[in-house]
Amino acid sequence: MDKKNFQTFFDCGTSKVRAGTFNINNNDEAYYADSEFFTDQLNLELKIQKIVTSLEKKSNEYIDNINLMIDSAKMFSVDISLSKKLDGSKLKKTSIQFLVQDAKQQILKYHTNCNIAHIIINNYNIDGVDYAYLPDKIKCNFITLDIFFICFSADLIIYFKNIFSKSNIFVDQIICSSYAKSINYKENLNLSGYVSFIDVGFNKTSVISYLNDKIISLDVLPVGGNHITKDISKILKIDLERSEKEKRNFDQNLKISNDEDISIDTFEKIVFARTEEILELSNNSIKSNLYSFDKFKMVLTGEGSKILDNKHKDKILLLNDIDFLDETLEDICRSGFKLTKGINIQEVVVVPKKQINQGFFEKFFHFFR
């Protein structure tokens, strides 16, 4: 088999599919494609195949495996702390591997329909001293790891894998989109201290909070941009497709059914009422997870947030404390690409199943390089 020059990432959202393929030998060479906005998953396979064909033509390389970026209203996180008594000799990575594997098995035992997407070691406590990263050549009598897991429903993963398998495409790695984006944006913006990323999607809003390099929490709120669309449809008595169109263009003068003029003020009240609810729920989530919330930064991203921008900040009080990030197709796809290249050195990297002959732990930790 010819060696592949490109690595492909598909971000499969509830209302849009985006993809990028990256030359692993030349970071400047990349190609992108996306679908039109949609409100249901009908013909998702055809949308994906159209993007695959476009990327293959641009890169001149056949795509037979991809990395899948997804979010879900049912994704969840789990924190586990595990300890191990050692003999005072130099700490070996096998001891770390043992604790991580033990934690992983506990997650799978109590969450039977679970697919673990990310394993992040937040803290190493070695003989009573905390380390953000594993120190080199340190002796140890007692170690405790604080491990953060990001998980999806196994059924969701199977659903997407089946779709791609119909196009003879193997899914290598599962990536949480909002997590990958938050890591990438935090690095690009050089953010430190308490910072939270509010990613407003179609049917959910994810809230990911950090303290410097440590991930504090991941909460998923069952409300998103589609709920704003439904509010517009119900109050103005227009169909959902028209509501979505008007929502995305609500800065323009609106003319609703039966030639009835609706003022921009009326429309804004509908949009901002639900938006304020999403932001207030996000704010409450952040405060419930941060140990001190005298000062923290919030960054708003996601397709569902695009109806808002900085010129609307004065109309929603809470928006004055939030920065908007107008993310692009390239931003989203490159976030996944950079994550697999080790942008978060605290994350455990697990070899995809098809490469299992290399040994389960051979490439388990990218911070042992």
C-alpha positions, 0 to 999 in steps of 0.5 A: 500500500502506498504511504499516505501523505494526507490526514483527514478530519471530519467534523460531523455536526447536527446541522453541518458537516465539515472536513479538512485534509492535511499534508503531514509533510507540509503543514501549509498544504491543506484542503477543506470542504463542507456541506450546506446547513441542514436540519435533519440527518437524512442523506447524511451519507450522500453529504459525506460522500460528496465532501470525500469526493471533493477532498480526494480531487483537491489532494489527489489522494484516495481517502480510506480512513479519517479522524471523526470529530463530533459533539453530542448532547449526551457526551459526558466527563468523569473525574477519577483519582487513583493511587499506587504505592511504589518502592522508592525507585525511579518512577517508570511509565509502566506504573502510570500506564497501570493506573490509567488502564485501571481507571479506564476499566472502572469507567467501562465497568460502570458505563457499559454503553460508553466510548472513551474519546479522551483521557487527560491526566490533570495532576501527578501527586508524587510523594505529596508534591503536585506536578502538572506534567510528569517530571523526568527521572524522579524517585517515588514512594507513593503516586496519585493521578487525577484523570479526566475522561471525555466520553460518548455513547457507544451507539453514537460512535457505531452510527457514524462508523457505519455511515463511513464504512458504507463508503469503505472508510475506516474511522481511526480516532474519535475526537470531541469537537468542542474540546479540540477547539477549546485547546486550540483556541486557548493556545492561539489566544495565549489564555491563562487563568480561569477561562471557559469556552461556550460552544453553542451548537444546534441542539446543545451547548457545551461549556468547557472550563480551564485553570491554566493548563488544567481542564476543570469541567465539561458540562453539556446543556440540552439547549442550542441554536435550534431552540431559538429557531423553534421560538421564532417559529412558534411566536411568529407562526412561520415554519422552521425552515423560514424561521432558521433563514430569518434568524440567520439574517435578522439584522435585515428588515424582516417581512414575515408571512402575509406581507406583515412587517415585523420590527427588528425590535420584536425579532430581537426580543425573541432571539435574545430571550432564549440567548440570555437563557443559554448564557445564564445556564452557561454562567451558572455551570461555570460558577458551579465548577470553578473554585473561585469565580471573582474573575474568569474569562468566557469565549463564545463559539459555535454555529449557534452563536453566529447570530450574535456578534460584538455589535449586539453586546450592549443589548444583552448584559451578560455579553459584556463579559464574553468574547466572541470567536468567529471560527472558520472551517479551517479553524475547526478542522485544524483543531482536530489535526493539531490535537492529534499532533500533541497540542495538549501534552497532558492527554494520553494517546491511544493507538487506533484498533487497526494498529493494535499489533504495535502493542497497546502501550507502545504509543500510549503516551506522547509526553514520553518522547 
